[in-house]
Amino acid sequence: MRAVTITGENQFELREHPDPVPGAGEVLVQVRAAGLNAADLHQLAGRYPAPPGSPPDIPGLELAGEVLVCGSGSRRFAPGDRVMGLVGGGGQAELAAVHERILMPIPESLETLTAGGVPEVFTTAHDALFTQAGLKTGERLLVHGGAGGVGVAAIQLARLAGARVIATVRSPGCRAQVEGLGAEVIAPDAFGEHGPFDVILELVGAPNLPEDLLALAMGGRIAVIGIGAGAKAEINLGLLLAKRVQMFGSMLRARSLEEKALTARAMERQVLPLFDSGSLTVPIAAELPLERAEAAYARLRESGKFGKVILTM
Ligand SMILES: NC(=O)c1ccc[n+]([C@@H]2O[C@H](COP(=O)([O-])OP(=O)(O)OC[C@H]3O[C@@H](n4cnc5c(N)ncnc54)[C@H](OP(=O)(O)O)[C@@H]3O)[C@@H](O)[C@H]2O)c1
């Protein structure tokens, strides 16, 4: 099989690899699409190695395709079934061996190519907003970085749950599209004037933290998911106490098979039916074939994207 292959710091090329063989409980997936993520850039730069058990040199945290072969003891899917899921690495390849418990069926109404951009961002958004921060109907949610993959998923899920959503969007060209998802769009500076917020989804990072705390309502929650703009902040713990703030951090990639399976089951129950009812969309900023992985990564690095960059096989 061919796969995007890391050959050095910030260097990769398309290379041949032996076809993976599905082990017990795994299926071999013919990959049709793999979403790119900011984490891929960190892995390329040597800052974010693949967890044990994942190919160390093939990036790719999510994939969609068809089941080719079922390994021993695997029963959830049959050859030909359309599946998608989170993987620890190895998604940007023509074939991948994936444990059946972390795979989800692709909703009927979703194209397989589009599904390649679903698992990472919708699982992250759902887990952060509902499993961790307990977002409720009528609450005010602030999403920092609302035009990106996770932001777009979070805004839609929160609106469907009856929350009021305010989103910071840096690139003016994306504002109207984010408003189209049902969010009130604000510029990233002086976002605190638009509080108080019950929940803040922090997808940008540390520079926002001091103002996040000021803008939080009593009993508010902050879910820290993205730290692209920085990881270290000085915060006022007095505010944390006075407002009874809860702060959560989360990373999907490092979770165990059991924990990832739980997120997949939560997605199947609470999110996937919303695709078939037409309530959720997956905006795609760019879709490029595996042979044009360089161009796909270049697009990933650019500002001003609305939604996902997807590699197709
Ligand atoms: N913890 C986890 O498990 C997990 C899972 C998924 C993602 N993440 C992280 O979460 C973050 C968002 O992921 P994503 O897939 O949505 O990324 P994305 O598609 O690249 O979107 C990031 C968004 O944030 C905006 N942004 C970046 N820096 C900003 C700044 N300094 N001020 C204001 N806006 C800024 C970008 O705007 P521009 O277009 O103007 O640049 C873009 O709209 C990333 O850091 C990613 O690594 C973490």
The ligand as an SDF file (V2000), in Angstrom:
LIG
                    3D

 48 52  0  0  0  0  0  0  0  0999 V2000
   -7.1600   17.8320   22.5810 N   0  0  0  0  0  0  0  0  0  0  0  0
   -7.6160   17.1360   21.5480 C   0  0  0  0  0  0  0  0  0  0  0  0
   -7.9230   15.9420   21.6480 O   0  0  0  0  0  0  0  0  0  0  0  0
   -7.7740   17.8450   20.2410 C   0  0  0  0  0  0  0  0  0  0  0  0
   -8.5320   17.2630   19.2120 C   0  0  0  0  0  0  0  0  0  0  0  0
   -8.7040   17.9900   18.0250 C   0  0  0  0  0  0  0  0  0  0  0  0
   -8.1160   19.2440   17.8850 C   0  0  0  0  0  0  0  0  0  0  0  0
   -7.3680   19.7380   18.8930 N   0  0  0  0  0  0  0  0  0  0  0  0
   -6.7440   21.0700   18.8070 C   0  0  0  0  0  0  0  0  0  0  0  0
   -7.7890   22.0200   18.8120 O   0  0  0  0  0  0  0  0  0  0  0  0
   -7.4380   23.1410   17.9930 C   0  0  0  0  0  0  0  0  0  0  0  0
   -8.5240   23.3460   16.9500 C   0  0  0  0  0  0  0  0  0  0  0  0
   -8.5800   22.2190   16.0990 O   0  0  0  0  0  0  0  0  0  0  0  0
   -9.2250   22.3680   14.6550 P   0  0  0  0  0  0  0  0  0  0  0  0
   -9.1960   21.0240   14.0320 O   0  0  0  0  0  0  0  0  0  0  0  0
  -10.5220   23.0900   14.7540 O   0  0  0  0  0  0  0  0  0  0  0  0
   -8.1360   23.3160   13.9530 O   0  0  0  0  0  0  0  0  0  0  0  0
   -8.3210   24.2520   12.6880 P   0  0  0  0  0  0  0  0  0  0  0  0
   -9.2970   23.6500   11.7390 O   0  0  0  0  0  0  0  0  0  0  0  0
   -6.9470   24.5770   12.2110 O   0  0  0  0  0  0  0  0  0  0  0  0
   -9.0000   25.5810   13.2650 O   0  0  0  0  0  0  0  0  0  0  0  0
   -8.3760   26.4340   14.1790 C   0  0  0  0  0  0  0  0  0  0  0  0
   -9.1680   27.7150   14.1850 C   0  0  0  0  0  0  0  0  0  0  0  0
   -8.6670   28.5530   15.2250 O   0  0  0  0  0  0  0  0  0  0  0  0
   -8.3620   29.8380   14.6830 C   0  0  0  0  0  0  0  0  0  0  0  0
   -7.2040   30.4100   15.3680 N   0  0  0  0  0  0  0  0  0  0  0  0
   -5.9660   29.8860   15.4250 C   0  0  0  0  0  0  0  0  0  0  0  0
   -5.1640   30.6800   16.1620 N   0  0  0  0  0  0  0  0  0  0  0  0
   -5.9030   31.7320   16.5470 C   0  0  0  0  0  0  0  0  0  0  0  0
   -5.6340   32.8770   17.3210 C   0  0  0  0  0  0  0  0  0  0  0  0
   -4.4160   33.0960   17.8550 N   0  0  0  0  0  0  0  0  0  0  0  0
   -6.6480   33.7320   17.5420 N   0  0  0  0  0  0  0  0  0  0  0  0
   -7.8780   33.5020   17.0220 C   0  0  0  0  0  0  0  0  0  0  0  0
   -8.1890   32.4180   16.2730 N   0  0  0  0  0  0  0  0  0  0  0  0
   -7.2080   31.5550   16.0370 C   0  0  0  0  0  0  0  0  0  0  0  0
   -8.0480   29.6000   13.2370 C   0  0  0  0  0  0  0  0  0  0  0  0
   -8.2600   30.7960   12.5080 O   0  0  0  0  0  0  0  0  0  0  0  0
   -7.4650   31.1190   11.1690 P   0  0  0  0  0  0  0  0  0  0  0  0
   -8.1500   30.3680   10.0780 O   0  0  0  0  0  0  0  0  0  0  0  0
   -7.6020   32.5870   11.0430 O   0  0  0  0  0  0  0  0  0  0  0  0
   -6.0540   30.6690   11.3850 O   0  0  0  0  0  0  0  0  0  0  0  0
   -9.0360   28.4940   12.8770 C   0  0  0  0  0  0  0  0  0  0  0  0
  -10.3000   28.9860   12.5040 O   0  0  0  0  0  0  0  0  0  0  0  0
   -6.0670   22.8160   17.3890 C   0  0  0  0  0  0  0  0  0  0  0  0
   -5.0720   23.4300   18.1760 O   0  0  0  0  0  0  0  0  0  0  0  0
   -5.9660   21.2970   17.5230 C   0  0  0  0  0  0  0  0  0  0  0  0
   -4.6330   20.8570   17.6220 O   0  0  0  0  0  0  0  0  0  0  0  0
   -7.1850   19.0780   20.0720 C   0  0  0  0  0  0  0  0  0  0  0  0
  1  2  1  0
  2  3  2  0
  2  4  1  0
  4  5  1  0
  4 48  2  0
  5  6  2  0
  6  7  1  0
  7  8  2  0
  8  9  1  0
  8 48  1  0
  9 10  1  0
  9 46  1  0
 10 11  1  0
 11 12  1  0
 11 44  1  0
 12 13  1  0
 13 14  1  0
 14 15  2  0
 14 16  1  0
 14 17  1  0
 17 18  1  0
 18 19  2  0
 18 20  1  0
 18 21  1  0
 21 22  1  0
 22 23  1  0
 23 24  1  0
 23 42  1  0
 24 25  1  0
 25 26  1  0
 25 36  1  0
 26 27  1  0
 26 35  1  0
 27 28  2  0
 28 29  1  0
 29 30  1  0
 29 35  2  0
 30 31  1  0
 30 32  2  0
 32 33  1  0
 33 34  2  0
 34 35  1  0
 36 37  1  0
 36 42  1  0
 37 38  1  0
 38 39  2  0
 38 40  1  0
 38 41  1  0
 42 43  1  0
 44 45  1  0
 44 46  1  0
 46 47  1  0
M  CHG  2   8   1  16  -1
M  END
$$$$
